[in-house]
Amino acid sequence: MKLLIVAVGQRVPDWAQTAYDDYAKRFPPELRVELKAVKTEPRGSKTLETLLTAERERIEAAIPRGARVVALDERGTTLTTKALAQQLQLWQLEGDDVALVIGGPDGLDPAFRAAAHQRIRLSDLTLPHAMVRVLLIEQLYRAWSVNANHPYHRE
């Protein structure tokens, strides 16, 4: 099974990339994690609908056919770490790849959000996109560690 993080936005600060890479290398071989950064649509004088549609098309092109799509959305389901661990276990049992999608500065296209298999939220706070990448991969690693009875997660 593969966890694919699809994130709108190509540039992140060095600290965020370093933190992301540190967690990514910790995953076991049976749970691969991959990041696909997709280009943010240039803002210019375009309408919000046009921007979101262009980004949606790039996101959809980055997601492999048959993958479970999980949109990160401020209106999504709030999960505890234990609940995310249970969700990760279910995804692993199903065996399909899972694409976790982080939208751009204006979020995700409403039709894309609605079509996603799941919508989850990471926080009630508004977070910078670079921080979301780090927080997401850390929580995925923590969820794996809960399931593996690994000492990373302590109660």
Disulfide bonds with the S-S distance in Angstrom:
none
